Amino acid sequence: MDGTQIPRHVAVIMDGNGRWAKKRLLPRGAGHRAGMERMIALSEHAFDRGVQYCTLFALSTENLLRPKEELDGLFSLFRSYFQKNVLRLKEKKITLRVIGDLSLLPSDIETLVKCGEAETAGGGRGTLTLAIGYGGRQDILAAVNRAVREGKEVTAESFAHLLYTDGIPDPDLLIRTGKELRLSNFLLWQCAYTELYFTEKYFPDFSDKEFDKALEAYASRERRYGKVGK
């Protein structure tokens, strides 16, 4: 696969951490920890392969309805991630962005997010976007309400600038792990013409080799955007 076949932007719905743990008779928290470790390694591999933008669905607005014990464990993982990995991203010249409603998160995590974004700003090698407290419908509604408040009549292009992903190109490839075959309220506007790839692997088992298989599948497709193919 040559560089021209590498998708510029890959998005990943990281699904199956809890089921991965259940299969091994482990608590759900163990699955989330394994998923966090895989998330870190996978994002590094994606940039090594030439991907310029990598967006990972880490926590949805719906996930915030889970039991307090599970959420506390997830928040602890996020704290650890931002405390330990921001410097690594900066050294690798990767810009960190977080999209979603940060007001839904504990205030200390919101502070860590803002510090991490500021610390890594301007990294020229790529952009890692974490969707935390994110929902696609909520993203669209927030953009609509902003346009209404500002009295704007929008076009498809100008509307895109009102979304959380302003400045990030739409995904070329979206990967979903964990056997489910749906978008689950992720990047609904942005994925209008995105190539979709589904795998039965739970996210902690979604290895670099499995990621490369998704890239190979993408390279074999013809993207027509509604036009007549070759």
N, C-alpha and C positions, 0 to 999 in steps of 0.2 A: 504494500500500500504506500503510494507516494504522498507527499505533503498536501497536494491539491485535493486528495480524497478525505483528509481529516476534517471532521466537522469543526467549524469555528467555535460553536457554542454547544456544549452538551449539558443537559439537565438530567438529574437523577431523582426519582422518588425512591427513597431508601426504606423499603418496606420489608417486614418479616422478622424484625429483631426479637419480638416477644415469642413468636412461634418457633424461631430458632432455639431460644432458651427452653421452651416447653418440651421440644423434641429431645432435649438433653437432660430433662428433669432438673432444670436450673430455674432460679427466680427470674422474672422478667428483667430485673435490673441488670443481670449478667448479660442478657441479650443486648440491652442498650449500651453497655460498656463495650461489648464486642463490636457493635455497630459504629460507635464513635472511633474506635481504633481503625476499623476498615474505612471509615469516611476520610480520616487523615491520610491514610496510605493511598486510597483511590484517587483523591484529588491531586496528590503529588504525581501519581502515575499519569493522570490525564494531561497535566501540563508537560510532563516529559514526552508524551506522544505528540505534542504540538497543538493541543486544544488551547484556545485563548481565553475562553470563558467557561467556567464550570459552576453550575447552580445546583445546590443540593437541598432537597426538601427535608429539613431537620425536625420541624415541629409545626403542625397545622393548628388552626384555630379550633378545630374539632378535637384535636389531641388534648387541648387544655381542659376538656371535660373529664379526663381520666382521673382515677383515684389520687388523692393528695400524696400518698406514699410514693406512687410511681412518678408523679410530677416533681416531687422533691428530689428524687434520684436523678431525673433528667436535668433539672436545674443545676444540681451539683456537677454533673458532667459538663454542662455548658460553662460553668465557672472555671472548671479545670482547663477546658479547651482554650478559652480566651486568655487565661493566665499563663499557659504554657506554650501556646503555638503561635502567638502573634509575632514574636521575635523571629521565629523560624520562617514565617511567611515573608516578613520584611527582608530577611537575608536572601530569600529566593526571589525577591522582587515581585511578589504576588500581592495584588491589592485585595483587601478584604472588604466585602460589603454584606450587610445584613438587611433583608427586606421583610416586612411584616409590621404588625402593630406592636411596637416595643412597649407600649403602655400596659400591655397584658402580662409583661414579665416582671419579676422582682426588680426593684429599682437598682440594686447593685449590678445585676446582669446588664441592664440597660446602660449603665455607666461603663462597664467593661466593653460592651459592643462599641460605643462611641469612641472610646480610647483606642480600641483595636483598629477601627476604621481610620482614625486620624494617624495612627502610627504607621500604617501600611500604605497610605495614600500615595499615588504616583508610581507604584510598582509597575514597571513596563513589560514584565514577562507575561502577565495574565491577571484575570480577575476571578476570585473565588467568592461566590455569593451564597450565603446561607439563608434559607427561608425559615424564619422562626416566628411563630405566632402569625403565620401567613395563611391566607385563603384567597383563592382566585376571584370568587364573587365579591368578597370584601374589597379586594384591590380595585375591581372595576367600579363598585359603588362609591368608594372613596374618591376615585377619579371623576366620576360623574358629578358628585356633590361639589367637588372643588370647581369644576367647570361652571356649575350653576352659580356658586357664590361669586365667581369672578366674571359672570355674565358672558362667558365664552361660547361661541358656536364652534364645535370642534370638527376636525377631519380625522381620518384614521391615523395620519401621521402625527398631528398635534395631540391627539388623545393619548398616544403612546407615551408622550412626555409627561403626562399626568399620573402615570402608573408608578408603582414602587421601582420598577425596572428601568426607569428613565436612564438613557445612556448605555444600556446593555442591548445588544442585538437579540432578536428572537432566537430561541433555540433551533438549531438544525436537527438535533437528535435528542429525543427524550427516552430515557431508559427507566423502566419500572421493574423492580425486583419483587419477589415474594408471592408469585403466582396469580396475583390479581390483574384484571384486564380493564383498568379504568384510570382516569386522570385524577380522581379524588380531589377536585377543587384546586388543582395546581396549575398556575400560569395559563388560565383558560383563554385569555385574549392572545397571549404571546405564542401559544402553540397552534394557531390556526392552520399553519402549513408545515408543522414540525413532523419529521419522520419518527414513528413510534416503534419501540423495541421492548418486548416483554420477555421476562425470563422467570422460570420457576425457582431459581436460586433465592434463598433468603439473603437479605443484604449482607450479613456477616460472612456468608460463603461466596459472595460475588467478588471473585478474585480479579487481579489484574488481567489474567488470561481471559476471563469471562468478559471483561470490559473490552478487550481487544476483539473478541468475537462480535460484539455489538458494533464496533467500528467497521469491521469487515462487512457486516450486513448493511450498514449505512452506505458504504462505498459501492455496493452492488445495485443500489436503487437509483432510479431516474426521478429527479425532482421536477415536476411539471407545473406546479402552482396553478392548476386548473387549465393549462394550455394543452394543445395536442403534442403528444410525445414524438420522439424521433422515428 
